[in-house]
């Protein structure tokens, strides 16, 4: 499910969906706005979208701060904004 194989294409693998998410991610995207972008023109199920978000978060490719998804690990500025 994570990696493509002979029965699972790259577009349906979590790692492939993760690449679509990273390409679509803008500077001020919420989960719902990102879902709208990713779902346009792609036939991705929402459960796979959320699994790909989880995967990207675990490998520190994205982080979540104040309702926004950002590329990369948490920075000092992000942690200071939480108080």
PDB file as gemmi writes it, atoms N, CA and C in Angstrom:
CRYST1    1.000    1.000    1.000  90.00  90.00  90.00 P 1                      
ATOM      1  N   UNK A   1       0.817  -1.198   0.000  1.00  0.00           N  
ATOM      2  CA  UNK A   1       0.000   0.000   0.000  1.00  0.00           C  
ATOM      3  C   UNK A   1       0.865   1.267   0.000  1.00  0.00           C  
ATOM      4  N   UNK A   2       2.036   1.173   0.587  1.00  0.00           N  
ATOM      5  CA  UNK A   2       2.924   2.323   0.622  1.00  0.00           C  
ATOM      6  C   UNK A   2       3.671   2.488  -0.696  1.00  0.00           C  
ATOM      7  N   UNK A   3       4.237   1.402  -1.165  1.00  0.00           N  
ATOM      8  CA  UNK A   3       5.036   1.428  -2.389  1.00  0.00           C  
ATOM      9  C   UNK A   3       4.290   0.717  -3.518  1.00  0.00           C  
ATOM     10  N   UNK A   4       4.488   1.168  -4.738  1.00  0.00           N  
ATOM     11  CA  UNK A   4       3.848   0.479  -5.865  1.00  0.00           C  
ATOM     12  C   UNK A   4       4.459  -0.905  -6.083  1.00  0.00           C  
ATOM     13  N   UNK A   5       3.659  -1.795  -6.617  1.00  0.00           N  
ATOM     14  CA  UNK A   5       4.146  -3.122  -6.998  1.00  0.00           C  
ATOM     15  C   UNK A   5       3.376  -3.558  -8.238  1.00  0.00           C  
ATOM     16  N   UNK A   6       3.387  -4.830  -8.555  1.00  0.00           N  
ATOM     17  CA  UNK A   6       2.738  -5.261  -9.795  1.00  0.00           C  
ATOM     18  C   UNK A   6       1.216  -5.156  -9.738  1.00  0.00           C  
ATOM     19  N   UNK A   7       0.626  -5.057  -8.549  1.00  0.00           N  
ATOM     20  CA  UNK A   7      -0.831  -4.923  -8.452  1.00  0.00           C  
ATOM     21  C   UNK A   7      -1.275  -3.531  -8.017  1.00  0.00           C  
ATOM     22  N   UNK A   8      -0.332  -2.695  -7.578  1.00  0.00           N  
ATOM     23  CA  UNK A   8      -0.663  -1.354  -7.096  1.00  0.00           C  
ATOM     24  C   UNK A   8       0.151  -0.329  -7.873  1.00  0.00           C  
ATOM     25  N   UNK A   9      -0.543   0.559  -8.563  1.00  0.00           N  
ATOM     26  CA  UNK A   9       0.156   1.566  -9.368  1.00  0.00           C  
ATOM     27  C   UNK A   9       0.691   2.683  -8.479  1.00  0.00           C  
ATOM     28  N   UNK A  10       1.625   3.449  -9.005  1.00  0.00           N  
ATOM     29  CA  UNK A  10       2.206   4.567  -8.268  1.00  0.00           C  
ATOM     30  C   UNK A  10       1.138   5.587  -7.882  1.00  0.00           C  
ATOM     31  N   UNK A  11       0.171   5.812  -8.752  1.00  0.00           N  
ATOM     32  CA  UNK A  11      -0.869   6.802  -8.462  1.00  0.00           C  
ATOM     33  C   UNK A  11      -1.789   6.381  -7.314  1.00  0.00           C  
ATOM     34  N   UNK A  12      -1.840   5.090  -6.987  1.00  0.00           N  
ATOM     35  CA  UNK A  12      -2.652   4.604  -5.876  1.00  0.00           C  
ATOM     36  C   UNK A  12      -1.837   4.281  -4.633  1.00  0.00           C  
ATOM     37  N   UNK A  13      -0.517   4.318  -4.751  1.00  0.00           N  
ATOM     38  CA  UNK A  13       0.352   4.048  -3.606  1.00  0.00           C  
ATOM     39  C   UNK A  13       0.454   5.304  -2.743  1.00  0.00           C  
ATOM     40  N   UNK A  14       0.608   5.116  -1.450  1.00  0.00           N  
ATOM     41  CA  UNK A  14       0.686   6.248  -0.521  1.00  0.00           C  
ATOM     42  C   UNK A  14       1.848   7.169  -0.878  1.00  0.00           C  
ATOM     43  N   UNK A  15       2.955   6.624  -1.278  1.00  0.00           N  
ATOM     44  CA  UNK A  15       4.108   7.444  -1.638  1.00  0.00           C  
ATOM     45  C   UNK A  15       3.828   8.278  -2.895  1.00  0.00           C  
ATOM     46  N   UNK A  16       3.079   7.736  -3.827  1.00  0.00           N  
ATOM     47  CA  UNK A  16       2.704   8.484  -5.034  1.00  0.00           C  
ATOM     48  C   UNK A  16       1.712   9.592  -4.724  1.00  0.00           C  
ATOM     49  N   UNK A  17       0.751   9.299  -3.868  1.00  0.00           N  
ATOM     50  CA  UNK A  17      -0.223  10.314  -3.449  1.00  0.00           C  
ATOM     51  C   UNK A  17       0.489  11.415  -2.665  1.00  0.00           C  
ATOM     52  N   UNK A  18       1.484  11.021  -1.869  1.00  0.00           N  
ATOM     53  CA  UNK A  18       2.280  12.013  -1.139  1.00  0.00           C  
ATOM     54  C   UNK A  18       2.969  12.989  -2.067  1.00  0.00           C  
ATOM     55  N   UNK A  19       3.465  12.503  -3.193  1.00  0.00           N  
ATOM     56  CA  UNK A  19       4.114  13.404  -4.150  1.00  0.00           C  
ATOM     57  C   UNK A  19       3.108  14.374  -4.768  1.00  0.00           C  
ATOM     58  N   UNK A  20       1.890  13.902  -5.011  1.00  0.00           N  
ATOM     59  CA  UNK A  20       0.834  14.783  -5.531  1.00  0.00           C  
ATOM     60  C   UNK A  20       0.511  15.862  -4.495  1.00  0.00           C  
ATOM     61  N   UNK A  21       0.441  15.473  -3.238  1.00  0.00           N  
ATOM     62  CA  UNK A  21       0.156  16.422  -2.159  1.00  0.00           C  
ATOM     63  C   UNK A  21       1.250  17.477  -2.079  1.00  0.00           C  
ATOM     64  N   UNK A  22       2.504  17.056  -2.097  1.00  0.00           N  
ATOM     65  CA  UNK A  22       3.608  18.017  -1.995  1.00  0.00           C  
ATOM     66  C   UNK A  22       3.625  18.990  -3.165  1.00  0.00           C  
ATOM     67  N   UNK A  23       3.288  18.506  -4.356  1.00  0.00           N  
ATOM     68  CA  UNK A  23       3.226  19.396  -5.525  1.00  0.00           C  
ATOM     69  C   UNK A  23       2.099  20.412  -5.391  1.00  0.00           C  
ATOM     70  N   UNK A  24       0.979  20.001  -4.804  1.00  0.00           N  
ATOM     71  CA  UNK A  24      -0.194  20.870  -4.710  1.00  0.00           C  
ATOM     72  C   UNK A  24      -0.155  21.812  -3.508  1.00  0.00           C  
ATOM     73  N   UNK A  25       0.676  21.518  -2.532  1.00  0.00           N  
ATOM     74  CA  UNK A  25       0.677  22.269  -1.275  1.00  0.00           C  
ATOM     75  C   UNK A  25       1.142  23.699  -1.460  1.00  0.00           C  
ATOM     76  N   UNK A  26       0.289  24.630  -1.074  1.00  0.00           N  
ATOM     77  CA  UNK A  26       0.604  26.052  -1.125  1.00  0.00           C  
ATOM     78  C   UNK A  26       0.991  26.564   0.251  1.00  0.00           C  
ATOM     79  N   UNK A  27       1.297  27.862   0.352  1.00  0.00           N  
ATOM     80  CA  UNK A  27       1.772  28.403   1.630  1.00  0.00           C  
ATOM     81  C   UNK A  27       0.704  28.490   2.720  1.00  0.00           C  
ATOM     82  N   UNK A  28      -0.546  28.568   2.361  1.00  0.00           N  
ATOM     83  CA  UNK A  28      -1.607  28.733   3.357  1.00  0.00           C  
ATOM     84  C   UNK A  28      -2.735  27.728   3.172  1.00  0.00           C  
ATOM     85  N   UNK A  29      -2.396  26.469   3.017  1.00  0.00           N  
ATOM     86  CA  UNK A  29      -3.412  25.446   2.793  1.00  0.00           C  
ATOM     87  C   UNK A  29      -3.878  24.804   4.092  1.00  0.00           C  
ATOM     88  N   UNK A  30      -5.189  24.661   4.205  1.00  0.00           N  
ATOM     89  CA  UNK A  30      -5.773  23.848   5.256  1.00  0.00           C  
ATOM     90  C   UNK A  30      -5.956  22.443   4.682  1.00  0.00           C  
ATOM     91  N   UNK A  31      -6.373  21.519   5.521  1.00  0.00           N  
ATOM     92  CA  UNK A  31      -6.602  20.167   5.018  1.00  0.00           C  
ATOM     93  C   UNK A  31      -7.687  20.174   3.950  1.00  0.00           C  
ATOM     94  N   UNK A  32      -8.769  20.914   4.178  1.00  0.00           N  
ATOM     95  CA  UNK A  32      -9.864  20.915   3.200  1.00  0.00           C  
ATOM     96  C   UNK A  32      -9.476  21.623   1.902  1.00  0.00           C  
ATOM     97  N   UNK A  33      -8.712  22.704   1.976  1.00  0.00           N  
ATOM     98  CA  UNK A  33      -8.308  23.377   0.735  1.00  0.00           C  
ATOM     99  C   UNK A  33      -7.313  22.516  -0.047  1.00  0.00           C  
ATOM    100  N   UNK A  34      -6.438  21.825   0.681  1.00  0.00           N  
ATOM    101  CA  UNK A  34      -5.497  20.924   0.019  1.00  0.00           C  
ATOM    102  C   UNK A  34      -6.234  19.747  -0.619  1.00  0.00           C  
ATOM    103  N   UNK A  35      -7.244  19.216   0.071  1.00  0.00           N  
ATOM    104  CA  UNK A  35      -8.045  18.122  -0.484  1.00  0.00           C  
ATOM    105  C   UNK A  35      -8.725  18.572  -1.775  1.00  0.00           C  
ATOM    106  N   UNK A  36      -9.249  19.784  -1.798  1.00  0.00           N  
ATOM    107  CA  UNK A  36      -9.885  20.309  -3.016  1.00  0.00           C  
ATOM    108  C   UNK A  36      -8.900  20.370  -4.175  1.00  0.00           C  
ATOM    109  N   UNK A  37      -7.687  20.814  -3.900  1.00  0.00           N  
ATOM    110  CA  UNK A  37      -6.666  20.890  -4.952  1.00  0.00           C  
ATOM    111  C   UNK A  37      -6.266  19.503  -5.451  1.00  0.00           C  
ATOM    112  N   UNK A  38      -6.005  18.602  -4.517  1.00  0.00           N  
ATOM    113  CA  UNK A  38      -5.521  17.271  -4.863  1.00  0.00           C  
ATOM    114  C   UNK A  38      -6.597  16.459  -5.571  1.00  0.00           C  
ATOM    115  N   UNK A  39      -7.825  16.626  -5.159  1.00  0.00           N  
ATOM    116  CA  UNK A  39      -8.927  15.835  -5.705  1.00  0.00           C  
ATOM    117  C   UNK A  39      -9.319  16.269  -7.120  1.00  0.00           C  
ATOM    118  N   UNK A  40      -8.971  17.484  -7.529  1.00  0.00           N  
ATOM    119  CA  UNK A  40      -9.264  17.942  -8.893  1.00  0.00           C  
ATOM    120  C   UNK A  40      -8.384  17.194  -9.881  1.00  0.00           C  
ATOM    121  N   UNK A  41      -9.007  16.476 -10.786  1.00  0.00           N  
ATOM    122  CA  UNK A  41      -8.257  15.775 -11.826  1.00  0.00           C  
ATOM    123  C   UNK A  41      -7.595  14.485 -11.375  1.00  0.00           C  
ATOM    124  N   UNK A  42      -7.670  14.168 -10.110  1.00  0.00           N  
ATOM    125  CA  UNK A  42      -7.098  12.922  -9.585  1.00  0.00           C  
ATOM    126  C   UNK A  42      -8.211  12.123  -8.936  1.00  0.00           C  
ATOM    127  N   UNK A  43      -8.208  10.847  -9.148  1.00  0.00           N  
ATOM    128  CA  UNK A  43      -9.204   9.998  -8.504  1.00  0.00           C  
ATOM    129  C   UNK A  43      -8.572   9.355  -7.280  1.00  0.00           C  
ATOM    130  N   UNK A  44      -8.453  10.158  -6.234  1.00  0.00           N  
ATOM    131  CA  UNK A  44      -7.836   9.708  -4.990  1.00  0.00           C  
ATOM    132  C   UNK A  44      -8.919   9.636  -3.926  1.00  0.00           C  
ATOM    133  N   UNK A  45      -8.980   8.514  -3.233  1.00  0.00           N  
ATOM    134  CA  UNK A  45      -9.947   8.358  -2.142  1.00  0.00           C  
ATOM    135  C   UNK A  45      -9.463   9.169  -0.937  1.00  0.00           C  
ATOM    136  N   UNK A  46     -10.405   9.709  -0.166  1.00  0.00           N  
ATOM    137  CA  UNK A  46     -10.052  10.550   0.971  1.00  0.00           C  
ATOM    138  C   UNK A  46      -9.247   9.779   2.013  1.00  0.00           C  
ATOM    139  N   UNK A  47      -9.538   8.496   2.202  1.00  0.00           N  
ATOM    140  CA  UNK A  47      -8.775   7.722   3.185  1.00  0.00           C  
ATOM    141  C   UNK A  47      -7.311   7.583   2.769  1.00  0.00           C  
ATOM    142  N   UNK A  48      -7.056   7.444   1.490  1.00  0.00           N  
ATOM    143  CA  UNK A  48      -5.664   7.382   1.012  1.00  0.00           C  
ATOM    144  C   UNK A  48      -4.991   8.741   1.126  1.00  0.00           C  
ATOM    145  N   UNK A  49      -5.759   9.805   0.897  1.00  0.00           N  
ATOM    146  CA  UNK A  49      -5.251  11.167   1.072  1.00  0.00           C  
ATOM    147  C   UNK A  49      -4.792  11.374   2.515  1.00  0.00           C  
ATOM    148  N   UNK A  50      -5.620  10.963   3.480  1.00  0.00           N  
ATOM    149  CA  UNK A  50      -5.253  11.143   4.887  1.00  0.00           C  
ATOM    150  C   UNK A  50      -4.079  10.243   5.275  1.00  0.00           C  
ATOM    151  N   UNK A  51      -4.027   9.034   4.736  1.00  0.00           N  
ATOM    152  CA  UNK A  51      -2.874   8.172   5.005  1.00  0.00           C  
ATOM    153  C   UNK A  51      -1.586   8.782   4.446  1.00  0.00           C  
ATOM    154  N   UNK A  52      -1.678   9.394   3.288  1.00  0.00           N  
ATOM    155  CA  UNK A  52      -0.508  10.048   2.694  1.00  0.00           C  
ATOM    156  C   UNK A  52      -0.086  11.250   3.531  1.00  0.00           C  
ATOM    157  N   UNK A  53      -1.056  12.010   4.053  1.00  0.00           N  
ATOM    158  CA  UNK A  53      -0.723  13.119   4.957  1.00  0.00           C  
ATOM    159  C   UNK A  53      -0.018  12.598   6.201  1.00  0.00           C  
ATOM    160  N   UNK A  54      -0.529  11.508   6.764  1.00  0.00           N  
ATOM    161  CA  UNK A  54       0.111  10.896   7.937  1.00  0.00           C  
ATOM    162  C   UNK A  54       1.548  10.489   7.621  1.00  0.00           C  
ATOM    163  N   UNK A  55       1.734   9.848   6.480  1.00  0.00           N  
ATOM    164  CA  UNK A  55       3.064   9.414   6.060  1.00  0.00           C  
ATOM    165  C   UNK A  55       4.004  10.607   5.926  1.00  0.00           C  
ATOM    166  N   UNK A  56       3.551  11.670   5.259  1.00  0.00           N  
ATOM    167  CA  UNK A  56       4.387  12.861   5.078  1.00  0.00           C  
ATOM    168  C   UNK A  56       4.728  13.510   6.412  1.00  0.00           C  
ATOM    169  N   UNK A  57       3.787  13.489   7.353  1.00  0.00           N  
ATOM    170  CA  UNK A  57       4.028  14.046   8.681  1.00  0.00           C  
ATOM    171  C   UNK A  57       5.064  13.213   9.442  1.00  0.00           C  
ATOM    172  N   UNK A  58       4.942  11.906   9.372  1.00  0.00           N  
ATOM    173  CA  UNK A  58       5.858  11.009  10.088  1.00  0.00           C  
ATOM    174  C   UNK A  58       7.299  11.163   9.588  1.00  0.00           C  
ATOM    175  N   UNK A  59       7.448  11.350   8.290  1.00  0.00           N  
ATOM    176  CA  UNK A  59       8.810  11.510   7.754  1.00  0.00           C  
ATOM    177  C   UNK A  59       9.263  12.978   7.772  1.00  0.00           C  
ATOM    178  N   UNK A  60       8.479  13.825   8.417  1.00  0.00           N  
ATOM    179  CA  UNK A  60       8.770  15.259   8.595  1.00  0.00           C  
ATOM    180  C   UNK A  60       8.881  16.028   7.286  1.00  0.00           C  
ATOM    181  N   UNK A  61       8.122  15.593   6.298  1.00  0.00           N  
ATOM    182  CA  UNK A  61       8.058  16.325   5.035  1.00  0.00           C  
ATOM    183  C   UNK A  61       7.069  17.480   5.147  1.00  0.00           C  
ATOM    184  N   UNK A  62       6.096  17.347   6.069  1.00  0.00           N  
ATOM    185  CA  UNK A  62       5.120  18.411   6.328  1.00  0.00           C  
ATOM    186  C   UNK A  62       4.934  18.528   7.837  1.00  0.00           C  
ATOM    187  N   UNK A  63       4.360  19.666   8.253  1.00  0.00           N  
ATOM    188  CA  UNK A  63       3.918  19.811   9.630  1.00  0.00           C  
ATOM    189  C   UNK A  63       2.626  20.614   9.653  1.00  0.00           C  
ATOM    190  N   UNK A  64       1.940  20.563  10.770  1.00  0.00           N  
ATOM    191  CA  UNK A  64       0.632  21.190  10.931  1.00  0.00           C  
ATOM    192  C   UNK A  64       0.738  22.228  12.030  1.00  0.00           C  
ATOM    193  N   UNK A  65       0.383  23.482  11.714  1.00  0.00           N  
ATOM    194  CA  UNK A  65       0.493  24.558  12.697  1.00  0.00           C  
ATOM    195  C   UNK A  65      -0.629  25.556  12.501  1.00  0.00           C  
ATOM    196  N   UNK A  66      -1.361  25.826  13.554  1.00  0.00           N  
ATOM    197  CA  UNK A  66      -2.455  26.813  13.532  1.00  0.00           C  
ATOM    198  C   UNK A  66      -3.438  26.577  12.392  1.00  0.00           C  
ATOM    199  N   UNK A  67      -3.759  25.317  12.129  1.00  0.00           N  
ATOM    200  CA  UNK A  67      -4.737  24.976  11.109  1.00  0.00           C  
ATOM    201  C   UNK A  67      -4.201  24.928   9.691  1.00  0.00           C  
ATOM    202  N   UNK A  68      -2.902  25.174   9.516  1.00  0.00           N  
ATOM    203  CA  UNK A  68      -2.301  25.181   8.183  1.00  0.00           C  
ATOM    204  C   UNK A  68      -1.278  24.064   8.058  1.00  0.00           C  
ATOM    205  N   UNK A  69      -1.187  23.508   6.868  1.00  0.00           N  
ATOM    206  CA  UNK A  69      -0.188  22.489   6.574  1.00  0.00           C  
ATOM    207  C   UNK A  69       0.979  23.185   5.885  1.00  0.00           C  
ATOM    208  N   UNK A  70       2.171  22.947   6.382  1.00  0.00           N  
ATOM    209  CA  UNK A  70       3.376  23.564   5.832  1.00  0.00           C  
ATOM    210  C   UNK A  70       4.364  22.486   5.415  1.00  0.00           C  
ATOM    211  N   UNK A  71       5.200  22.801   4.440  1.00  0.00           N  
ATOM    212  CA  UNK A  71       6.241  21.873   4.007  1.00  0.00           C  
ATOM    213  C   UNK A  71       7.409  21.945   4.992  1.00  0.00           C  
ATOM    214  N   UNK A  72       7.971  20.801   5.312  1.00  0.00           N  
ATOM    215  CA  UNK A  72       9.150  20.726   6.169  1.00  0.00           C  
ATOM    216  C   UNK A  72       8.821  20.486   7.630  1.00  0.00           C  
ATOM    217  N   UNK A  73       9.878  20.372   8.421  1.00  0.00           N  
ATOM    218  CA  UNK A  73       9.739  20.139   9.856  1.00  0.00           C  
ATOM    219  C   UNK A  73       9.355  21.438  10.561  1.00  0.00           C  
ATOM    220  N   UNK A  74       8.953  21.325  11.810  1.00  0.00           N  
ATOM    221  CA  UNK A  74       8.576  22.495  12.611  1.00  0.00           C  
ATOM    222  C   UNK A  74       9.798  23.379  12.802  1.00  0.00           C  
ATOM    223  N   UNK A  75       9.607  24.683  12.618  1.00  0.00           N  
ATOM    224  CA  UNK A  75      10.688  25.644  12.824  1.00  0.00           C  
ATOM    225  C   UNK A  75      10.500  26.346  14.165  1.00  0.00           C  
ATOM    226  N   UNK A  76      11.484  27.121  14.583  1.00  0.00           N  
ATOM    227  CA  UNK A  76      11.376  27.873  15.830  1.00  0.00           C  
ATOM    228  C   UNK A  76      10.204  28.846  15.794  1.00  0.00           C  
ATOM    229  N   UNK A  77       9.979  29.479  14.646  1.00  0.00           N  
ATOM    230  CA  UNK A  77       8.872  30.426  14.521  1.00  0.00           C  
ATOM    231  C   UNK A  77       7.529  29.726  14.718  1.00  0.00           C  
ATOM    232  N   UNK A  78       7.386  28.502  14.228  1.00  0.00           N  
ATOM    233  CA  UNK A  78       6.149  27.746  14.389  1.00  0.00           C  
ATOM    234  C   UNK A  78       5.917  27.397  15.844  1.00  0.00           C  
ATOM    235  N   UNK A  79       6.953  26.974  16.547  1.00  0.00           N  
ATOM    236  CA  UNK A  79       6.790  26.567  17.937  1.00  0.00           C  
ATOM    237  C   UNK A  79       6.550  27.765  18.840  1.00  0.00           C  
ATOM    238  N   UNK A  80       7.105  28.940  18.518  1.00  0.00           N  
ATOM    239  CA  UNK A  80       6.886  30.155  19.327  1.00  0.00           C  
ATOM    240  C   UNK A  80       5.469  30.654  19.196  1.00  0.00           C  
ATOM    241  N   UNK A  81       4.826  30.447  18.038  1.00  0.00           N  
ATOM    242  CA  UNK A  81       3.472  30.944  17.832  1.00  0.00           C  
ATOM    243  C   UNK A  81       2.454  30.208  18.695  1.00  0.00           C  
ATOM    244  N   UNK A  82       2.814  29.018  19.175  1.00  0.00           N  
ATOM    245  CA  UNK A  82       1.895  28.255  20.024  1.00  0.00           C  
ATOM    246  C   UNK A  82       1.944  28.747  21.467  1.00  0.00           C  
ATOM    247  N   UNK A  83       2.958  29.535  21.809  1.00  0.00           N  
ATOM    248  CA  UNK A  83       3.006  30.137  23.123  1.00  0.00           C  
ATOM    249  C   UNK A  83       3.804  29.371  24.061  1.00  0.00           C  
TER     250      UNK A  83                                                      
END                                                                             
